[in-house]
Amino acid sequence: MKKIGILSSHNGSGFDYIQKACEDKILNAQVVVIISNNTDANVLKKASSKNIPNYIVNSKKYDDTDEEITNLLKKYKCDYVFLSGYMKKIESKLLKEFENKIINTHPSLLPKFGGKGMYGRNVHEAVLKANEKISGVTLHYVSKDYDEGEFILQNSLKINENETIESLESRIKDLEKRTIIEGLEKIIL
C-alpha cells in the first residue's frame, strides 16, 4: 500500500477525492499526513476528523519550511505527495527528495493557461477570454517551474456556447475529481 502526503492551503478538495478513493479501495493507498501553510485551512479539520496526523508549516513557525516539510514527509514514509490547492512554490530540497513523486492538478490543458498566477478562476477567465473551444484538467508531476512538469493525464471537455466563469469552474471541478483518481490509479500499482 502506497503512502500519500497532502500539501494544502485551504479546503483540500483533492484530499477529499483521494481519501474517499482510498476508503473505497479504488486506490491501494493511504493518506498518512496533511501539511498546510495556513492555520485556518479547513483541510486540517478534515484531517483531524479522519485521525490523520496534520501539521502547520509556515515561515512564522519555521526558518526553513522546505526542510521541515521534507522531514515530515520522510518521517511518514510518503511514496507520493499530492498538492491539493497548495499556494506555495515547492522548493529545492523537497523537489530533490521526492523527484517525480510530487503531483499537482491544474484546471486547464497545459501548457496553455499555466504558470505563475494561473490558478482557479484566473484560469477559467483566461480560457473564456481566449475563446477556447475546449478546456480540461492536467494531472502532472511538479518541477522547479510552475506547471511545467511531465504530464500524467489530461482530460478535456467542450466549452458550452453560453459558458460563464462559474459554470466552467463547476464543470472543471467535476472533471478534476475523475482525473485525479484516474491518474493516481495509473501510477499507484
N, C-alpha and C positions, 0 to 999 in steps of 0.2 A: 504494500500500500504506500503510495506516494504522499509526502507531507508538503502542504502548501502554506506559505506565509502570505498574508494580505497586508498591503500598504494602502491606507485610505485616509482622505482628508475630511470627508463629510458623511454621507449616508451609507455608502458602500453597497449599492445595489448589485454590483458584480459579486460581492461576497454572498449576498442572499442567494443568487443563482447557483453559485458553486457549492455552498453549504447544502442546499436542497438536493443538488445532484449527487453529492457525497452521501447524504442521508438516505436517498432513494436507490443507492448502489448503482447509479448510472456511471459515476466516476469511481474508480478504485483509488480513492484518495481521501485525505482528511485535512481540514483546515486546523492547523496546530497553534497559530499565533496571529494576532492582528496588531498592527502598529499604526498609530496616527500621529500626525504633527499638530493636530487640533484638539485641544482639551474638551471642546464641546461637540466633537464628532459623534453623531448618532450610532455609527458603526461600533463604537466602544460599548454602548449599552447593549446592542445586539450580541456582541461577543460575550459579554458577561452573562446574558440570559441563556447562552448555549454552553456556559462554562469553558469558554475558550480564553486562554491567557491573552491579555491585551495590555498594551503599553502606549504611553505618550512620549514621543521622542521629538523634541524641537530645540531650537537654538536658545530658548530661555532656560532649558534644563541641562543641556549638554553643549560643551565646546565643540565636540566633533560628532555631529549627528550621523555622518556617514559610517564612522567606526561603530557607534552604538547600535545602529540598525543592523549592520553586518553581523556584529557579535550576537545580537538577539536571534537573528535568522539561523545562524550557525548553531546556537545553543539548542534551538528546537529542531535541528537537523532537517531544515527545509530542503526539499528537492526542487521546488519551484516557488517563485514569488509572483503574485498577481497584483497589479496596480488597479485598484478599484476607485477611480476618481482621486488619485493621489496627485496633489497640486504642487509638488516639489520636483525639481530635476534630480534624477538619480545620479549619484556621484561616483567617482572613480573606484573607490575600494569595493563598494557594493557591486558595481559592474564587473570588476575583475573576479571577485569571489563567486559570483553567480552568472558567469558568462553564458549566454544563450539559455538562461533559466528564468529570466525576468520577463513577464508577459504583460502586455498592455492592450487595451481595446481602444479603437479610435472611431468616432462616428462619421467617417466618410471613407470613400475608396481611395486610400493613399496610393500614390504620392500626392494626389490632389487634396487641397484644403488641409494640409498638415503643417506642423511647425509651431514655433513659439506663439502663444496667444490663441491658437486654434483649438478650442475645446467647446463642448456643449453648444449652446445657442449660437455662438460666434460662427461655428462650422456650418450649421444649418442655414443661417442667414447668408453666408458667403455662397453656399451651394445654390440657393434660390436666386440670389443676385446675379450669378453667372449663367442663369437659365439652363442648368444641367437637366438632362433627361432622366438620369439615374443617380442614385446615391447608395450608400450602404455602410457597412461596418468592416473594419480591418482589425484582425487579431494579429499582433506582431510581437517579436522579441524586441526588447529595449536595448538601444545602443547609446553612445555618448551624445548623439544628436536627436532632437525631438522627432519622433515619428519616422525615423529612417531605418529602423531595424528590419531584419528579414521577416517577411510575411509568413504567417502560419495558415491563415484562412481569410478569405474575403467573401462576403455575401452581399447581394445587391437587391434593390427594389426600384421600381419605376416611380418617378415623381408624378403625382397627380396634377391635372390641369389647374385646379384651384388650391394647390398646396400652400399652407401657411407655415411659418416657422414652428408653431406649436404642433400642428398635425404631423409635420415631418419629424420633429423631435420625438413625438409619441411613437410613431411607426418605427423609427430607428431604434428606440429603446427596446421594443418588442423583438426586432431583428438581432439586436445586440445580445439578448439573453440566449437565443438559439446559437448564435455564432460563438459565444464564449464556451458553451458546453460542447458543441460540435468540435471546436478547435482543441479544447483540452482532451477530448476523447482521442483525438489523433496522436497527441504526444504523450499522454499518460497511459502507458500499457500495463 
